[in-house]
């Protein structure tokens, strides 16, 4: 079920064949019914539901996706991917705090895989960028978004000493300085 569900989900997401989400979810539902004890079953279903919710602007589907992804994260706490998708889902639902927390958990769990870690870190920054920029460009700047930007920068700077991630971290830190209009600090990175 999972393999067919993944193929259908890819057709829907990558190729834009949105009608494939429904049969993909049917396959993932079968996997959950058969092996609901596995985080992967819930992860696949939750990820697909999130993509479908985003494609169709469906709040109920988004809530179901978050519930599935929370279940997956609970079944296998060391697994990074459910938290990554939770970060995306919470960002999409405009819940910055839960999004940031989920991305942090995903990155903590992905420490041993520099490629995945870099993808997750860049995705976190991308997910928050619009809200942060809108907030700090207000007069006066939105204190919550400004703090969010600075917290992200501090988190990124705490990872500069890792050789496997130093390039992406420098880029992310530079981006945070650029967002604040500090071009000199951005160039220094």
C-alpha positions as CSV (number, residue, x, y, z in Angstrom):
1,X,0.0,0.0,0.0
2,X,2.7,2.4,0.9
3,X,4.6,2.1,-2.4
4,X,1.5,2.7,-4.4
5,X,0.4,5.5,-2.1
6,X,3.9,7.1,-2.5
7,X,3.7,6.8,-6.3
8,X,0.2,8.4,-6.5
9,X,1.3,11.1,-4.0
10,X,4.3,11.9,-6.2
11,X,2.0,12.2,-9.3
12,X,-0.2,14.6,-7.5
13,X,2.5,16.7,-6.0
14,X,5.2,16.7,-8.6
15,X,3.1,16.4,-11.7
16,X,0.2,18.5,-10.5
17,X,-2.3,15.7,-10.9
18,X,-4.3,16.7,-7.9
19,X,-6.9,14.0,-8.4
20,X,-4.3,11.5,-7.4
21,X,-4.3,12.6,-3.8
22,X,-7.5,10.8,-3.1
23,X,-6.3,7.3,-4.2
24,X,-3.0,8.0,-2.6
25,X,-4.8,8.6,0.7
26,X,-6.8,5.5,0.3
27,X,-3.6,3.5,0.0
28,X,-2.1,5.2,3.1
29,X,-5.3,4.6,5.0
30,X,-4.9,0.9,4.3
31,X,-1.4,1.0,5.5
32,X,-2.5,2.7,8.7
33,X,-5.3,0.1,9.2
34,X,-2.8,-2.8,8.7
35,X,0.2,-1.3,10.5
36,X,-0.9,1.6,12.6
37,X,1.8,0.7,15.1
38,X,4.4,2.0,12.6
39,X,5.3,5.7,12.5
40,X,6.0,5.4,8.8
41,X,2.3,4.6,8.1
42,X,1.1,7.7,9.9
43,X,3.9,9.8,8.4
44,X,3.0,8.9,4.9
45,X,-0.7,9.6,5.4
46,X,0.0,12.8,7.3
47,X,2.5,14.1,4.7
48,X,0.0,13.3,1.9
49,X,-2.8,15.0,3.7
50,X,-0.7,18.1,4.3
51,X,0.1,18.3,0.6
52,X,-3.5,17.8,-0.3
53,X,-4.6,20.4,2.2
54,X,-2.2,22.9,0.7
55,X,-3.3,22.1,-2.8
56,X,-7.0,22.5,-2.1
57,X,-6.9,25.1,0.8
58,X,-8.7,22.6,3.1
59,X,-8.4,23.4,6.8
60,X,-10.1,20.2,7.9
61,X,-7.5,18.2,5.9
62,X,-4.7,20.3,7.4
63,X,-5.9,19.5,10.9
64,X,-6.1,15.8,10.0
65,X,-2.6,16.0,8.6
66,X,-1.3,17.5,11.8
67,X,-2.9,14.8,13.9
68,X,-1.4,12.1,11.8
69,X,2.1,13.7,11.9
70,X,1.8,14.1,15.7
71,X,0.9,10.4,15.9
72,X,4.0,9.5,13.8
73,X,6.2,11.7,15.9
74,X,4.9,10.1,19.1
75,X,5.3,6.5,17.8
76,X,9.0,7.0,16.9
77,X,10.4,10.0,18.7
78,X,13.9,9.8,17.2
79,X,12.5,10.0,13.7
80,X,13.2,13.5,12.2
81,X,10.8,13.5,9.2
82,X,7.5,13.7,11.0
83,X,8.7,16.9,12.8
84,X,9.9,18.4,9.5
85,X,6.4,17.9,8.0
86,X,4.8,19.2,11.3
87,X,7.0,22.3,10.9
88,X,5.6,22.8,7.4
89,X,2.0,22.1,8.4
90,X,2.1,24.4,11.4
91,X,3.7,27.2,9.3
92,X,1.0,26.7,6.7
93,X,-1.6,27.0,9.5
94,X,0.1,30.3,10.7
95,X,1.2,28.8,14.0
96,X,4.7,30.2,14.2
97,X,5.6,28.9,17.7
98,X,4.6,25.3,17.0
99,X,6.2,25.5,13.5
100,X,9.5,26.7,15.0
101,X,9.4,24.0,17.7
102,X,8.8,21.2,15.2
103,X,11.6,22.4,12.9
104,X,13.9,22.5,15.9
105,X,13.0,18.9,16.8
106,X,13.5,17.8,13.2
107,X,16.9,19.4,13.1
108,X,18.0,17.9,16.4
109,X,17.0,14.5,15.1
110,X,18.8,15.0,11.8
111,X,22.1,16.0,13.3
112,X,23.9,12.9,11.9
113,X,22.8,13.5,8.3
114,X,24.3,16.8,7.1
115,X,22.4,16.8,3.8
116,X,19.0,16.3,5.5
117,X,19.9,18.8,8.2
118,X,20.8,21.4,5.6
119,X,17.5,20.9,3.7
120,X,15.5,21.1,6.9
121,X,17.3,24.3,8.1
122,X,16.8,26.0,4.7
123,X,13.1,25.0,4.7
124,X,12.6,26.4,8.2
125,X,14.1,29.7,7.1
126,X,12.0,29.7,3.9
127,X,8.8,28.9,5.9
128,X,9.3,31.8,8.3
129,X,10.7,34.4,5.9
130,X,7.4,35.9,4.6
131,X,6.0,36.5,8.1
132,X,9.3,37.8,9.5
133,X,9.8,40.3,6.7
134,X,6.2,41.5,6.9
135,X,6.6,41.9,10.7
136,X,9.9,43.7,10.8
137,X,9.0,46.1,7.9
138,X,6.1,47.5,9.9
139,X,6.4,50.8,11.7
140,X,7.1,50.1,14.4
141,X,8.5,46.6,13.7
142,X,6.6,43.6,15.1
143,X,8.5,42.7,18.2
144,X,7.4,39.0,18.0
145,X,8.7,38.6,14.4
146,X,11.9,40.5,15.2
147,X,12.5,38.2,18.2
148,X,11.7,35.2,16.0
149,X,14.3,36.3,13.5
150,X,16.9,36.9,16.2
151,X,16.2,33.5,17.8
152,X,16.6,31.8,14.5
153,X,19.9,33.6,14.0
154,X,21.1,32.6,17.4
155,X,20.1,29.0,16.7
156,X,22.0,29.1,13.3
157,X,25.1,30.7,14.9
158,X,25.2,27.9,17.5
159,X,25.8,25.5,14.6
160,X,28.7,27.3,12.9
161,X,31.4,25.0,14.4
162,X,30.1,22.0,12.5
163,X,32.2,21.5,9.3
164,X,29.4,19.7,7.6
165,X,27.0,22.6,8.0
166,X,29.2,25.7,8.1
167,X,28.3,26.8,4.6
168,X,24.5,26.6,4.9
169,X,24.8,28.2,8.4
170,X,26.8,31.1,7.1
171,X,24.2,31.6,4.4
172,X,21.3,31.4,6.8
173,X,23.0,33.9,9.2
174,X,23.7,36.2,6.3
175,X,20.1,36.0,5.3
176,X,18.9,37.0,8.7
177,X,21.2,40.1,8.7
178,X,19.9,41.0,5.2
179,X,16.3,40.7,6.4
180,X,17.1,43.2,9.1
181,X,18.7,45.5,6.6
182,X,22.2,45.0,8.0
183,X,23.9,44.6,4.6
184,X,27.5,44.8,6.0
185,X,26.9,41.9,8.4
186,X,25.2,39.9,5.7
187,X,28.2,40.3,3.3
188,X,30.6,39.4,6.1
189,X,28.9,36.0,6.4
